[in-house]
Amino acid sequence: MERLRGDRTTDDFERLLSGRRFDATVDFAAFQGIDVERVVRRLGARAGHYVLISTGQVYLVRTPRPSPAREEDYDGELMAEPPAGASDHEQWAYGMGKRGAEDALAAAFAREGFPSTRLRIPMVDGERDYHRRLEGYLRRILDGGPVLLPDGGAHRVRHVYSRDVARAITGLLGRAETFGRAYNLCQEETPTLASLLEMVAGLIGAPPRLVAVPRAALEAAGLDPALLSPFSGRWMSFLDPGRARRELGFAPTPMSACMAAIVAAFLAHPPEAPPEGYATRARELELARGARAAVPCK
């Protein structure tokens, strides 16, 4: 295996890839239309079957937001740009950038038949997730203290397992019927966050101590709800995997199995330092002891 290292936004792209031809190209790092346009312009047919890893966030910049979002919900009115510096601006920019990449790819397919497929994925769970999102919950369960859930964790979640994404990619490479198409990849199951964490606690063998706290109370205490509970962010897509099921035969791993694998991997090799969001743990425990609004999750 040969590894090429360079900056795709510079002349490195053409210098390193000049004269090379590939059976397939899987692009996890195209975040703007210009990123895709450079691939089409510089590689063209030499890219082989080009697969763009996109995001469910392309639906979250729609107005109104579709939920669950189907592939045909992509088109429609978009939300206005939030003010620069606003908490939502970075997330909005990410969704809009990914839409730019998708639009450039769709245009290349319409114009010249550029063989490509777009995969839209929500939040990804997996062993050694570098975002360390599930790990934050695991550490809180293991330390024996209550786990604060913004507004009780009553909202439903629909993620995807990293191994399922990898299997879907390898399974569709070279399939001409997927050219020009977009697919949502996600789990079939839609548990509430509270019930998901109860499952995780059961896998650890620890009693779940889930405490509901109003989002406003957390913010008033100087706590970022999305840092202490990453699965409670406002920018979490909720997708419909029907097309991938029908056309790709996509069959996600049952949530109990993927959670068991993730928990086992963490317990076998826990990182020495906790994730960033765990730094506020002492303040969370203080709030849980003193806030009258805090009640056990049902």
N, C-alpha and C positions, 0 to 999 in steps of 0.2 A: 504494500500500500504506500502510495506517495502522498505526502502532505505539502500543500502549497500554502504559504502564509503571505498575506498582503492586505492592503486597504482597498476594498471594492469601489470606494468613491474616488479613487485616484487612478493614475495611469497604470498602477499595479494590475488592475483588472485585465487590460488588454495585454500587457507584457507577460503576465504569468500564464494566460490562457491562449495566447496566440498559437494557432496551428493545432490545437488540441480538439478532440472530438469525444463526445460522451454518449453513452446509451441513454442516460437519464440524468437530470439535475434536480435535486431537492433543495429548495431555497427557504431556509428558516430566517434569513436576515434581510429580507426586502421590506423596508418600512416606508418607502415613498415610491411614487410613480417612476421617478428617475432611475431607481434601482432596477426595476423590471425593464425599462426602456433600454438600459445599458446592456442587459443580458440579450435582449432581442436584437439589438443593433450589432453588438460585438460577437456574439456567439451564433445567433440565428439557428439554423438547422443543426449546427454542431452541438447544441445543448441537449439534443435528444428529447425525450419526454420531460418537459419542465413542470415540476410540481411546486406550487407556491403554498407555503404554510401561512394561512391568514388567521383571522381571529373572529370570534363572535362579536367582538366590539364594533365590527362594521354595522351591526344592527342597532347598537346602543346610541349611535349618533343620529339615528332616524327619529322622526317625530310624527306621531307618537311611537314609542318603542314597542315593537312587536314581541310578544311573549306568550307561548314559545315561538321563536323565530324560525321560519322556514326559508329556504333559499329564495323563493319568489318574493319574500319580504324585503329583499335588498334594495329594490327600486322604490323611490318615494321621497317625500320631503325630508330634508336634513335639519337638525337643530342648529340654531345660531351659535356662533363662536362665543364661548364664555369669555369674560374679561381676562386679559393677560394677568397672570398671578393668582387667579381664582383657583380654588382647590380642584375644580373639574377641568381646568384648561389642558393639563398634561394628558389626561385620559381622553379628552375630546380629540386632541391633536394626534394621539396614537391611532384612534379609530379612523380618523379622516386620512391619515397617512396610509394606512392599510387599504382603505378604499381606493386611494390613488394608485396603489400597486395593483390591485385587482382590476381597476378600470383600464390601466395600461395593458394588462395581459389580455383582457377581453377584446380590446381594440386590435391587438396584434393577431389574435385568433380570427377575428372578423375580416381583417385586412389581408392576411397572408396565410391563414390556416396554421399559425404557430401552434405546435402540439403541446397543449398545456392543460393542467387541472388545478383547481383552487380548493384547498381544504380549510374549512373554518372550524376552529377549535375553541372551546371555552377554557376555563381554568383547568390546568393539567395537574393531576396527582401522580406521584410516582416515587419510587425509591430514590433517595439522595436528590430530591428536588432542590435546586440551587436557590429557589425563593424561600424555602424552608417554612412554608405556610402551615402544613399539617403539623410539623414539628412543634410549632408554638403551642398548639392545643395539647399535644402529647406531653410536653414538659409541664404544662399547668395541671394536667390530670395527675401526673406522677408526683408532683410536689405536694399533693394532698389538699391544696387549697381550692376554693371555689373558682369555677371558670365563668367569667362574666360574658354574657351574650347580649349584644345590643338588641334591644326590643325583644329579647327572649329567644332569638334564633328560630322564630316561627316560619321564616321564609323558606321556600323550597330551593334546593340546589341541584344542579345537573352538571357534573364535571366530566372529565375524560381521563382514562388511565394511560400513562405514557406508553406502555407496551402495546396497547390497542392502537394508538396512533402509528407506531412503528410498523405493526402488522398491516394496517390499512394502506400505508404508503407502499410497502413492498408488494402488496397484493394487486395494486392498480397500475403499477409501472408497465408501460407498453400497451395498455388497453386503449385502443383507439376510440372506443365508445365513450370514454371519459373526457376526451379532448373538448375544450371549451366549456366544460361543466364545472359547477361548484357543488361541494358537499359539506354538510354539517357532520362532524364526528363528535358524539357524546354518548354518555351512558343512557340506558333506557330508564333507570330508576330515578326517582325525584323525591328523596327524603327531605324532611325539614333539617335544618342545620342541627337542631337539638337532638333529633333522633340519630343523625349521623354520628354525633359525638358520643351518644350513648352506646352505639355499636363499637366505636373505637375504644371507649373505656372498658367495655366488656372483653375486648380482645386483650387488653392489658391485664385485666383482672382487678381493676380498681373501680370503686363505686363512683358513678358520675355525680359531681357536685356542680350542677349548672344553675347559674343565677341570672335571672332576667334583670337588666338595667336599661332604662330608657336611654336612647342614643344621646338625647340632649343632656342627660345627667353625666354621661361619660365625658362629653365635650366640655361641660362646665367644670369638670374636675381636671381638665387639661389632658385627657386621654384621647388618643386617636382611635376611634372604633375599628378602622380598617387595619391598624397595626396590632391591636390586641386580639382582634378576631378577623383574620384575613378573608374568611368566607362570608363576611357581613358587609363587604364594600358595596357601594351604590353602582359600581361599574362591573357587574357580574352578569354575563350573558346567560340566557336560558334558551337552549336550542332544541329544535325538532330534528331527530336523526332519521326520519322516515325515508328520505331519498337515498341516503347511504345504505340503509337496510335493504331497500328494494333493488337498487342498481349495483351496489358493490358487495352485497351479502355481508355487510358489516354487522358483527355480533359481539358487542362489548363484553368484557369480563364482568361477571356479577360483582356488585360493589363489595359484598362481604369478602370475596376472594382477593380483590385488589387491595382492600384496606388491610387484610391480614398480612399480605406480602409487604406492604409499606411499613406496618407496625413492626413486623419481625425484623426487617432490615434496620430500622432505627434502633431497636433494642439491642441488636447484635453489634452495631457500630455507631453509637451516639456521638455526634460531634462534641468536642470538648467545650467549646464556647456556645452559649445559647444564641438563638436568632435575635435580630435587632428588636423586634416587638416585645421580647421578654424583659427588656430593661425597665419597663414600667410596672413590673409585677408587684412590688411593694405597695405602690400607690393603688393598684387594683384591689389588693387585699384590704387596704384601709377603707376604700370606698365600699367594699362588700360588707365590712363590719358596721359602718356607720350610716349608710344610705337607707333611709326608710323605704325608698322606692324599690329596693332590691328584694325580689321574691324568687323562690325556686321555680325553675322552668317546669312546665307541665308536659 
